[in-house]
Amino acid sequence: MGPSGTGDEGVPGTGGADALKEEIRAAARACGFDQIGFAPAEPPRHADEYEDWLARGYHGEMAYLAREDAVRRRLDPGEAFPGCRTLVVVSMLYGSTPGPPPPPPPARRLPIVARYALGRDYHGVFEERLEELSAAIARLAPGTRTKRYVDYGPVLERDHAQRAGLGWIGKNTMLIHPEFGSYLMLGELLTDLEIEPDPPFVHDRCGTCRRCIDACPTDAILDGRLLDARLCISYLTIELRGSIPEALRPAIGNRVFGCDICQEVCPWNSDAPSPAPAPFAPRPGQPMPPADMVAWAEELAGLDATEFRTRYRGTAFSRPGRDGLLRNLAVGLGNAGGPAARPVLRRLEADPAPLVREHARWALNRLESSGTA
């Protein structure tokens, strides 16, 4: 049935519901999306698991995930967008080339940054392209309403992506596609247009493999496709606003923003394609992290909060803020060792931010106790 309830002949477009669906699919590809799928506006299949995950406190300090109104919208697309009949789920590759090998001892001060953060903030890219797709749908089906979401919206996007046929949820809790791998960004358009759902992706291709579980240095990935965010390096270096637990700091190494380990070891990423053209390429003049943690810490130490926001606006690095990034760099320098880290850590020990001072002191103590200072 079409949105008017009269059958295919009442559906705007060139030739009924099937033709409209394919026109929307073509429009999504024209907007630069690598995948597009259609899911029904039904409660997510993993709703009970999500509520249990929250009850266990695995979301850490991300209180917005457990807020009552947000949970209600995540568990019912109709709550997120009244009148919703279909979720148009799209994905974009952001980079799947093999990660660098572990740096040799002289390069231990190399800051390791999650791949998605090395370009333009993906939120802006997705918002622009979802807006283009929304406009295309409005031309194809006049009167259609849509609402766009990236990962900041109350949508269990991986659940809907699996239902839309875009991949399966792996043991590391990432969405994985057998051709595209897992270096994927997801976005959604919620719409009141009724579109025939695509077949869900029902096959679990992880099998007996547990490389992601075994490789996680903080044991954040649990059996049963569970992630304890409180132990995850991405959470600790990006979402956590306070102190990183001391017991976890040594395991972070020199990963100062996010972590790709569970994806780097995943066999499904070994032959995955790279995006072409790169949709998240840095803007002209966009600051890139210095190749040395000492240099990066010195740069940030000379900025106040306003200067930091100006410099890193439009990048993922704005998320933890100046103090959060300096906290991470202090931990990285404490783990890297070497006398070259001491001067900047002494400077950070006197930083105006208590968070920075605390982690700088820890780093200096670690260098002294290890005999590498």
Residue, then its C-alpha position, 0 to 999 in steps of 0.5 A: m500500500g502507498p502512503s495514501g492507503t490506496g495502493d501503488e497507483g496513489v504513490p507519487g513518483t514515476g511508476g508506483a511504490d517500487a519505482l519510487k523506492e528505487e528513485i530514492r535509492a538512486a538519489a541517495r547514491a547521487c548524494g554520496f552515500d555508499q549504502i542505503g536501506f529501508a527499515p520499518a518504523e518498528p521498535p528495535r529488535h535489541a530494545d531489551e538488550y539496550e535497556d539491560w545495558l543501561a541498567r548495568g551502567y555500561h554507558g558510564e557518564m553518558a547520562y543522555l543515553a539513559r534519560e527517560d525521554a531519550v530512551r522512549r524515543r530510541l525504543d520507538p521511532g514514532e516517538a522520535f518522529p510522530g507519524c514515522r513509517t519508514l527509516v531510510v538508513v544510509s552509510m558512508l565509508y570513512g577510511s579502511t586502509p590498514g593502520p600503521p604498525p606499532p611505532p618503533p621505540p624512537a617514535r613512541r611519542l607519536p600520538i595515535v588518533a582514531r581514523y575518523a577524526l583525521g578529517r572534517d567532522y562527519h556530523g556536518v558532512f552527514e547533515e549536508r547530505l541528508e538534507e540533500l536526500s530529504a530535498a530529493i525525496a520531497r521532489l519525488a514524493p511532494g508533501t513527504r515529511t522527514k527528520r534527519y539523524v546522525d549519531y547524536g539523535p535518539v535512534l538505535e542506528r545499528d539495530h535499524a541498519q541491520r534491519a535495513g540490510l546494511g550489515w550485521i552487528g559484530k562481536n565488537t558491537m560495530l556494524i560490519h558489512p561483508e564488502f565494506g567492513s566496519y569503517l562506516m558512518l551511519g545516518e538516518l532519515l525518519t519519514d512518514l512515507e511508507i516504503e517497502p522494507d529491505p530484507p534484514f541482514v540475518h547472517d552472523r559472519c563473525g563465527t568463532c572469531r574473537r580477535c576484537i575481544d582478545a585485542c582490546p587492551t582494557d577488556a571493554i568488549l565482553d562476550g555476548r556483543l556487549l561493550d562496557a563503555r566505562l573501559c573503552i579507550s574511545y569513551l575514556t579519551i573523548e566522552l569522559r569529562g573527568s579523570i581517567p581511572e588510574a588503573l586504565r591509564p597504562a593500557i591507553g598507551n599513546r592513543v590520545f583520541g579514540c581507538d580503532i584496535c577492534q576494527e584494525v584486527c577485524p578480518w572483514n576490514s582487510d580487503a574493504p574499499s577506501p572511500a573515493p573521493a574521500p568525503f571527510a577530507p580536511r578543509p583547507g587550513q584545517p589543523m592536523p595533529p602534530a606528529d609528536m605528543v610533546a609538540w601537540a601538548e605544547e601547542l594546546a598548553g598555549l591556548d585558552a578555551t576560546e582559542f582552542r574552540t576557534r582552532y579546532r572548530g569543525t573537527a572531532f577534536s573539539r569534543p573533549g575540549r582543550d582540557g580533555l585533550l591535554r589530559n589525554l596527552a599527559v597520559g600518553l606522555g607518561n606511557a611513552g617515557g623519555p626525558a623529552a616529555r618532562p619539560v612540557l609535563r612540568r608546564l602542564e603540572a602548573d596548568p590552570a585546569p585541575l584536570v590537566r594538572e592531575h594527569a600531568r602529575w601522574a605522568l611525571n610520577r610514572l616516568e620517575s617510577s619507571g626510570t625513563a624520565 
